[in-house]
């Protein structure tokens, strides 16, 4: 799920640094570096080197067309899982309510 959150953050602001991504998502800088490296290697994210200030090199992270498709795929899978969990929880609540009503009658 962390990959989805990274893709969502990059989509909303491509000028994020690894440090701001790590801070926003509550992971270490090393873990963010590892995650971004994997996403770049898979062709899901493209890193473009920027020179904002002399002596300072920054990166601009962009979702590739494959990255957009991957975000959609992850979103669909996550939504399906959450809907199944919601249905199971709704059924469990209904069962508990039936048990409580039955115990009141006794």
N, CA, C and O atoms as a DFTB+ gen file, in Angstrom:
424 C
 N C O
     1  1       0.808      -1.187       0.000
     2  2       0.000       0.000       0.000
     3  2       0.860       1.263       0.000
     4  3       0.409       2.324      -0.432
     5  1       2.093       1.151       0.481
     6  2       2.967       2.324       0.519
     7  2       3.256       2.820      -0.892
     8  3       3.380       4.025      -1.114
     9  1       3.365       1.893      -1.850
    10  2       3.623       2.309      -3.227
    11  2       2.480       3.187      -3.741
    12  3       2.713       4.190      -4.416
    13  1       1.247       2.800      -3.415
    14  2       0.096       3.601      -3.834
    15  2       0.194       5.012      -3.252
    16  3      -0.028       5.998      -3.954
    17  1       0.526       5.095      -1.980
    18  2       0.616       6.400      -1.331
    19  2       1.715       7.253      -1.958
    20  3       1.556       8.462      -2.120
    21  1       2.832       6.612      -2.309
    22  2       3.915       7.336      -2.968
    23  2       3.442       7.850      -4.326
    24  3       3.675       9.007      -4.673
    25  1       2.777       6.985      -5.091
    26  2       2.280       7.392      -6.413
    27  2       1.282       8.547      -6.283
    28  3       1.295       9.486      -7.079
    29  1       0.435       8.461      -5.287
    30  2      -0.570       9.515      -5.069
    31  2       0.110      10.844      -4.716
    32  3      -0.279      11.896      -5.222
    33  1       1.113      10.790      -3.857
    34  2       1.843      12.000      -3.469
    35  2       2.572      12.604      -4.666
    36  3       2.553      13.819      -4.863
    37  1       3.210      11.756      -5.457
    38  2       3.946      12.246      -6.630
    39  2       2.980      12.856      -7.637
    40  3       3.271      13.885      -8.247
    41  1       1.837      12.217      -7.804
    42  2       0.844      12.733      -8.738
    43  2       0.363      14.124      -8.306
    44  3       0.158      15.005      -9.142
    45  1       0.190      14.308      -7.011
    46  2      -0.314      15.596      -6.515
    47  2       0.765      16.681      -6.509
    48  3       0.456      17.866      -6.641
    49  1       2.039      16.275      -6.354
    50  2       3.120      17.259      -6.316
    51  2       4.426      16.617      -6.782
    52  3       5.135      16.014      -5.977
    53  1       4.753      16.739      -8.070
    54  2       5.975      16.124      -8.590
    55  2       7.259      16.732      -8.035
    56  3       8.334      16.159      -8.212
    57  1       7.169      17.867      -7.376
    58  2       8.370      18.504      -6.843
    59  2       8.734      18.027      -5.436
    60  3       9.629      18.580      -4.798
    61  1       8.037      17.004      -4.964
    62  2       8.410      16.420      -3.674
    63  2       9.861      15.968      -3.722
    64  3      10.358      15.516      -4.753
    65  1      10.519      16.098      -2.594
    66  2      11.836      15.495      -2.445
    67  2      11.639      14.151      -1.748
    68  3      10.564      13.866      -1.219
    69  1      12.677      13.338      -1.756
    70  2      12.581      12.072      -1.019
    71  2      12.292      12.359       0.450
    72  3      11.539      11.631       1.097
    73  1      12.885      13.406       0.962
    74  2      12.700      13.745       2.373
    75  2      11.252      14.141       2.661
    76  3      10.690      13.705       3.665
    77  1      10.635      14.960       1.802
    78  2       9.246      15.354       2.055
    79  2       8.299      14.171       1.863
    80  3       7.318      14.034       2.593
    81  1       8.593      13.321       0.885
    82  2       7.769      12.118       0.704
    83  2       7.847      11.239       1.948
    84  3       6.831      10.769       2.460
    85  1       9.077      11.026       2.423
    86  2       9.276      10.191       3.609
    87  2       8.539      10.786       4.806
    88  3       7.879      10.063       5.552
    89  1       8.647      12.090       4.989
    90  2       7.981      12.749       6.110
    91  2       6.467      12.668       6.013
    92  3       5.794      12.376       7.001
    93  1       5.930      12.925       4.828
    94  2       4.475      12.882       4.645
    95  2       3.910      11.487       4.857
    96  3       2.783      11.336       5.331
    97  1       4.682      10.470       4.511
    98  2       4.179       9.100       4.582
    99  2       4.648       8.348       5.826
   100  3       4.281       7.191       6.031
   101  1       5.452       8.998       6.648
   102  2       5.873       8.394       7.906
   103  2       6.828       7.226       7.757
   104  3       6.767       6.269       8.530
   105  1       7.716       7.295       6.765
   106  2       8.725       6.249       6.589
   107  2      10.102       6.899       6.634
   108  3      10.231       8.118       6.517
   109  1      11.120       6.076       6.803
   110  2      12.479       6.609       6.852
   111  2      12.921       7.050       5.465
   112  3      12.374       6.609       4.454
   113  1      13.909       7.918       5.432
   114  2      14.461       8.392       4.172
   115  2      15.057       7.229       3.384
   116  3      14.931       7.178       2.160
   117  1      15.701       6.300       4.077
   118  2      16.279       5.129       3.414
   119  2      15.216       4.259       2.763
   120  3      15.398       3.769       1.649
   121  1      14.105       4.071       3.464
   122  2      13.014       3.270       2.896
   123  2      12.423       3.977       1.683
   124  3      12.103       3.330       0.687
   125  1      12.274       5.302       1.757
   126  2      11.732       6.039       0.621
   127  2      12.663       5.933      -0.572
   128  3      12.207       5.779      -1.705
   129  1      13.954       6.013      -0.330
   130  2      14.929       5.864      -1.400
   131  2      14.774       4.494      -2.064
   132  3      14.798       4.382      -3.290
   133  1      14.617       3.468      -1.251
   134  2      14.445       2.096      -1.751
   135  2      13.156       1.965      -2.570
   136  3      13.164       1.375      -3.650
   137  1      12.052       2.513      -2.055
   138  2      10.758       2.433      -2.747
   139  2      10.825       3.161      -4.081
   140  3      10.412       2.624      -5.108
   141  1      11.347       4.385      -4.064
   142  2      11.445       5.154      -5.310
   143  2      12.356       4.458      -6.317
   144  3      12.067       4.437      -7.514
   145  1      13.446       3.894      -5.831
   146  2      14.355       3.163      -6.721
   147  2      13.639       2.020      -7.426
   148  3      13.828       1.804      -8.623
   149  1      12.810       1.284      -6.675
   150  2      12.052       0.184      -7.267
   151  2      11.025       0.671      -8.269
   152  3      10.858       0.068      -9.330
   153  1      10.333       1.760      -7.944
   154  2       9.324       2.311      -8.855
   155  2       9.977       2.841     -10.133
   156  3       9.420       2.705     -11.223
   157  1      11.148       3.440      -9.996
   158  2      11.876       3.948     -11.162
   159  2      12.363       2.770     -12.015
   160  3      12.261       2.797     -13.241
   161  1      12.888       1.745     -11.355
   162  2      13.385       0.565     -12.065
   163  2      12.272      -0.139     -12.855
   164  3      12.507      -0.654     -13.948
   165  1      11.061      -0.153     -12.287
   166  2       9.921      -0.788     -12.960
   167  2       9.344       0.090     -14.065
   168  3       8.500      -0.363     -14.837
   169  1       9.789       1.338     -14.147
   170  2       9.275       2.249     -15.158
   171  2       7.967       2.911     -14.778
   172  3       7.267       3.458     -15.631
   173  1       7.638       2.861     -13.495
   174  2       6.384       3.436     -13.001
   175  2       6.564       4.928     -12.701
   176  3       5.644       5.725     -12.877
   177  1       7.752       5.281     -12.252
   178  2       8.088       6.675     -11.943
   179  2       9.330       7.046     -12.738
   180  3      10.242       6.238     -12.911
   181  1       9.346       8.277     -13.213
   182  2      10.515       8.809     -13.910
   183  2      11.104       9.908     -13.043
   184  3      10.379      10.771     -12.548
   185  1      12.417       9.876     -12.861
   186  2      13.096      10.910     -12.077
   187  2      13.863      11.807     -13.031
   188  3      14.671      11.337     -13.832
   189  1      13.601      13.097     -12.937
   190  2      14.277      14.069     -13.783
   191  2      15.106      14.973     -12.886
   192  3      14.605      15.532     -11.910
   193  1      16.354      15.104     -13.223
   194  2      17.273      15.901     -12.414
   195  2      17.048      17.391     -12.687
   196  3      17.006      17.822     -13.840
   197  1      16.907      18.157     -11.628
   198  2      16.727      19.606     -11.726
   199  2      17.889      20.298     -11.044
   200  3      18.472      19.780     -10.091
   201  1      18.211      21.455     -11.539
   202  2      19.238      22.268     -10.878
   203  2      18.576      23.558     -10.430
   204  3      18.504      24.529     -11.183
   205  1      18.093      23.558      -9.194
   206  2      17.400      24.729      -8.657
   207  2      18.376      25.831      -8.248
   208  3      18.190      27.005      -8.568
   209  1      19.405      25.422      -7.542
   210  2      20.365      26.388      -7.020
   211  2      21.758      25.832      -7.279
   212  3      21.951      24.617      -7.320
   213  1      22.723      26.723      -7.453
   214  2      24.100      26.219      -7.631
   215  2      24.506      25.336      -6.448
   216  3      24.309      25.705      -5.290
   217  1      25.057      24.205      -6.743
   218  2      25.495      23.283      -5.704
   219  2      24.398      22.418      -5.130
   220  3      24.663      21.577      -4.271
   221  1      23.185      22.603      -5.577
   222  2      22.061      21.822      -5.059
   223  2      21.379      21.107      -6.217
   224  3      20.917      21.742      -7.165
   225  1      21.322      19.818      -6.135
   226  2      20.653      19.028      -7.172
   227  2      19.382      18.453      -6.586
   228  3      19.397      17.816      -5.533
   229  1      18.292      18.683      -7.277
   230  2      16.998      18.153      -6.848
   231  2      16.447      17.277      -7.954
   232  3      16.904      17.313      -9.096
   233  1      15.445      16.483      -7.579
   234  2      14.812      15.591      -8.536
   235  2      13.333      15.923      -8.643
   236  3      12.682      16.285      -7.663
   237  1      12.833      15.792      -9.829
   238  2      11.413      15.947     -10.094
   239  2      10.907      14.540     -10.415
   240  3      11.424      13.887     -11.322
   241  1       9.914      14.078      -9.686
   242  2       9.386      12.730      -9.888
   243  2       8.064      12.806     -10.640
   244  3       7.167      13.557     -10.258
   245  1       7.951      12.041     -11.692
   246  2       6.743      12.042     -12.523
   247  2       6.232      10.623     -12.704
   248  3       7.010       9.675     -12.820
   249  1       4.914      10.493     -12.727
   250  2       4.327       9.191     -13.048
   251  2       4.415       8.999     -14.554
   252  3       4.081       9.896     -15.328
   253  1       4.859       7.846     -14.948
   254  2       4.863       7.499     -16.368
   255  2       3.460       7.009     -16.721
   256  3       2.648       6.791     -15.821
   257  1       3.153       6.831     -18.011
   258  2       1.859       6.231     -18.359
   259  2       1.654       4.876     -17.658
   260  3       0.546       4.549     -17.235
   261  1       2.733       4.103     -17.542
   262  2       2.655       2.827     -16.817
   263  2       2.360       3.069     -15.340
   264  3       1.647       2.292     -14.704
   265  1       2.918       4.158     -14.802
   266  2       2.677       4.498     -13.403
   267  2       1.234       4.868     -13.149
   268  3       0.668       4.511     -12.116
   269  1       0.637       5.581     -14.085
   270  2      -0.775       5.938     -13.949
   271  2      -1.629       4.675     -13.980
   272  3      -2.558       4.531     -13.185
   273  1      -1.318       3.762     -14.894
   274  2      -2.055       2.496     -14.972
   275  2      -1.860       1.664     -13.714
   276  3      -2.801       1.029     -13.238
   277  1      -0.653       1.660     -13.176
   278  2      -0.371       0.913     -11.942
   279  2      -1.153       1.499     -10.771
   280  3      -1.685       0.755      -9.946
   281  1      -1.226       2.822     -10.693
   282  2      -1.992       3.467      -9.628
   283  2      -3.467       3.080      -9.735
   284  3      -4.111       2.808      -8.721
   285  1      -3.997       3.054     -10.935
   286  2      -5.384       2.651     -11.147
   287  2      -5.584       1.193     -10.716
   288  3      -6.564       0.872     -10.043
   289  1      -4.654       0.315     -11.104
   290  2      -4.751      -1.105     -10.738
   291  2      -4.714      -1.288      -9.231
   292  3      -5.517      -2.037      -8.674
   293  1      -3.791      -0.613      -8.572
   294  2      -3.674      -0.709      -7.118
   295  2      -4.944      -0.188      -6.453
   296  3      -5.437      -0.780      -5.493
   297  1      -5.469       0.920      -6.965
   298  2      -6.693       1.507      -6.402
   299  2      -7.854       0.539      -6.520
   300  3      -8.605       0.350      -5.563
   301  1      -8.010      -0.078      -7.685
   302  2      -9.103      -1.044      -7.880
   303  2      -8.981      -2.216      -6.909
   304  3      -9.964      -2.621      -6.290
   305  1      -7.772      -2.755      -6.780
   306  2      -7.558      -3.890      -5.872
   307  2      -7.836      -3.502      -4.429
   308  3      -8.461      -4.260      -3.687
   309  1      -7.375      -2.326      -4.029
   310  2      -7.590      -1.847      -2.673
   311  2      -9.076      -1.651      -2.413
   312  3      -9.584      -2.047      -1.364
   313  1      -9.766      -1.048      -3.358
   314  2     -11.206      -0.810      -3.214
   315  2     -11.963      -2.128      -3.088
   316  3     -12.848      -2.249      -2.242
   317  1     -11.632      -3.112      -3.912
   318  2     -12.303      -4.414      -3.851
   319  2     -12.075      -5.078      -2.486
   320  3     -13.000      -5.646      -1.906
   321  1     -10.834      -5.003      -1.978
   322  2     -10.523      -5.571      -0.658
   323  2     -11.312      -4.881       0.437
   324  3     -11.875      -5.537       1.313
   325  1     -11.353      -3.553       0.388
   326  2     -12.061      -2.799       1.426
   327  2     -13.566      -3.044       1.369
   328  3     -14.222      -3.100       2.409
   329  1     -14.120      -3.190       0.162
   330  2     -15.548      -3.474       0.033
   331  2     -15.872      -4.850       0.602
   332  3     -16.903      -5.028       1.251
   333  1     -14.994      -5.824       0.362
   334  2     -15.204      -7.162       0.917
   335  2     -15.135      -7.114       2.444
   336  3     -15.943      -7.753       3.119
   337  1     -14.181      -6.365       2.992
   338  2     -14.073      -6.212       4.441
   339  2     -15.318      -5.531       4.999
   340  3     -15.811      -5.917       6.058
   341  1     -15.826      -4.532       4.303
   342  2     -17.018      -3.819       4.740
   343  2     -18.223      -4.754       4.777
   344  3     -19.002      -4.741       5.730
   345  1     -18.368      -5.561       3.733
   346  2     -19.488      -6.514       3.682
   347  2     -19.380      -7.526       4.815
   348  3     -20.378      -7.837       5.465
   349  1     -18.186      -8.038       5.055
   350  2     -17.989      -8.995       6.138
   351  2     -18.303      -8.349       7.487
   352  3     -18.936      -8.973       8.339
   353  1     -17.874      -7.126       7.682
   354  2     -18.138      -6.421       8.935
   355  2     -19.624      -6.158       9.109
   356  3     -20.157      -6.314      10.207
   357  1     -20.296      -5.763       8.037
   358  2     -21.737      -5.532       8.086
   359  2     -22.465      -6.818       8.487
   360  3     -23.386      -6.788       9.303
   361  1     -22.046      -7.949       7.906
   362  2     -22.657      -9.232       8.248
   363  2     -22.401      -9.606       9.705
   364  3     -23.289     -10.123      10.383
   365  1     -21.203      -9.348      10.175
   366  2     -20.859      -9.645      11.568
   367  2     -21.703      -8.791      12.521
   368  3     -22.192      -9.288      13.535
   369  1     -21.869      -7.517      12.195
   370  2     -22.685      -6.630      13.032
   371  2     -24.133      -7.112      13.059
   372  3     -24.763      -7.131      14.116
   373  1     -24.657      -7.500      11.903
   374  2     -26.037      -7.994      11.845
   375  2     -26.196      -9.246      12.704
   376  3     -27.203      -9.401      13.395
   377  1     -25.221     -10.126      12.665
   378  2     -25.274     -11.347      13.473
   379  2     -25.236     -11.014      14.961
   380  3     -25.984     -11.598      15.746
   381  1     -24.388     -10.097      15.348
   382  2     -24.307      -9.694      16.754
   383  2     -25.610      -9.048      17.210
   384  3     -26.068      -9.287      18.327
   385  1     -26.206      -8.228      16.347
   386  2     -27.493      -7.617      16.689
   387  2     -28.571      -8.676      16.883
   388  3     -29.396      -8.558      17.789
   389  1     -28.575      -9.709      16.045
   390  2     -29.543     -10.807      16.202
   391  2     -29.326     -11.530      17.530
   392  3     -30.282     -11.879      18.222
   393  1     -28.062     -11.748      17.876
   394  2     -27.750     -12.420      19.145
   395  2     -28.229     -11.588      20.328
   396  3     -28.801     -12.132      21.272
   397  1     -28.006     -10.291      20.291
   398  2     -28.418      -9.408      21.377
   399  2     -29.929      -9.408      21.501
   400  3     -30.455      -9.477      22.613
   401  1     -30.635      -9.333      20.391
   402  2     -32.119      -9.358      20.432
   403  2     -32.610     -10.684      20.986
   404  3     -33.571     -10.713      21.755
   405  1     -31.971     -11.774      20.610
   406  2     -32.373     -13.082      21.107
   407  2     -32.134     -13.204      22.606
   408  3     -32.944     -13.814      23.304
   409  1     -31.049     -12.643      23.115
   410  2     -30.744     -12.695      24.542
   411  2     -31.701     -11.822      25.341
   412  3     -31.995     -12.140      26.494
   413  1     -32.191     -10.743      24.769
   414  2     -33.153      -9.874      25.468
   415  2     -34.466     -10.599      25.704
   416  3     -35.142     -10.356      26.705
   417  1     -34.831     -11.486      24.791
   418  2     -36.095     -12.193      24.896
   419  2     -36.044     -13.278      25.987
   420  3     -37.085     -13.709      26.482
   421  1     -34.884     -13.699      26.341
   422  2     -34.741     -14.781      27.320
   423  2     -34.912     -14.299      28.722
   424  3     -34.821     -15.090      29.661
